[in-house]
């Protein structure tokens, strides 16, 4: 297994229509992970992962599994959660400062408004983006 992959071991809590909810057994160290937004934290020693997969019917509650997010998925999540918002924020501030010099410090406020709008769009698209995450689920 590649080192860039994010891997967790856990037990399936419930199975839905193309959805698995998995309680991780190990303490998840997701600090700095852009995929952490897809996880539902319950406590510090374990987390609930909600995973969209067409193979959900192959599993039953109680199955022990290993869940791996590919490095391309984590890079995609990093792009959407970290890189693109930074580019938008800096671009809007620079554009406002160059296009409207009279705005002065208000260009920063405009940058935050643009970031808020981006977050709103990202929130509305969260299900679609979560479906693009590629998870490999194996029974152990």
N, C-alpha and C positions, 0 to 999 in steps of 0.2 A: 504494500500500500504506500502511496506517495506521502511524503511528509507534509505537503501543502494541504492535504485533505483535512476536513474537520470531521472527527469520528467520535461517536458516543455509543456506549452500550446501555441497554435498558430493557424494560419490560413493557409490552403493549398493554395499555390501560383500556382502550376501547377502539373498535373498528366501526367506521361509518362508510357512507357511500364515497368511495375513492379517497377516504381520509383515515389516517392512523394517528392515534394519540399515544405517545410513548413517554413513559416516565424513565428518565435517565438514572442509572445506578451510581455513576461516578459523579464527583463534584465537577460541574461544568465550569471551565475557566474560559469564559467567553469575553473577557475584557478585551476591547479593541477589535472584536469580531463584528464585521458588518452584517452577518447573518443573524446576530442575536435578536434583532427585531422580529424574527419569525418564531422565536421561542416564547413560551408562556412561563415565566418564573413563578414557582410556588414557594420554594424555600431555598436556603443556601446549599443544602446537600444534594438536592435533585431538582430537575426541571421537567416540565411537560413540553414535549416537542409535538407540534401539529404538522403533519406531513401529508401533502397531496400526492397520491400515487395511484395509478390505475391497477396496481397489484394488491390493493388493500384486502380484497376478498381471499387472498392466499394466507392471511394471518388471522389468528384468534386472540382474544384477550388472554394474557398470561404468557404468551410466547416471549422468549428471551431473544433479543435481536441486537445487531450492531448496525448503526445508521451512519452513513458517510456522505458528506456533501463534497462534491468534486471541487477541485481548485478553480475550474472555470466558473462554477456557481458562486464561489466566494469572491472571485474577482468581479463578477457582475454585480454582486451585492455591494461591494466596496465602491464600484463606480456610481451606483445609484444613491448610496447612503453618504458617501464622503466626498468623492472627487467632483461630481457634477454640481452639488450644492455650493461647493467652494468656488468653482468657476463662475456660477451664476452670481454669487454674492460679489465677488471681486469685479466681474464684468459689469454688473449694474452700477456699482460704485464708481468705477472708472468712467463708464459711459455717461453717468449723471454729472460727474465732475468736469469732463471734457465738453459735453454737450450743453450743459447749463452751469457755467461757473458761478452764477449767482446763488446757487443752492447751498454752497459751502458745506457745512457739517450735516445738513439735511440729506445729503447724498447717502450717508450711512443709514439713515432711517429708511430711505427708499430701498437700499440694499436689503434691509431686514424685512420690509414689506414683500419684496420679490422672493426672499427665502421662505416667508410664511405662505405665499401662494404656491411655491414649489412643494412645500411640505403638504399642503392640502391636496394637490394633484397626486403626490406620491401616496398619500393615505387612501385616496379614492382608487388608485391602481394597485393597492397592496395585494389583493387576491390574484390578480393577473400576474403580478411579478412573482408571487410565491409559487405559482404553478410552473414558472420557468426554472425554479431551483431544481437541480438534478440530484436526487437522493438515491443512494444505493442501500437497500435494506436486505440484510442477510440474517437468517436464523442462526443462533449459536447454541 
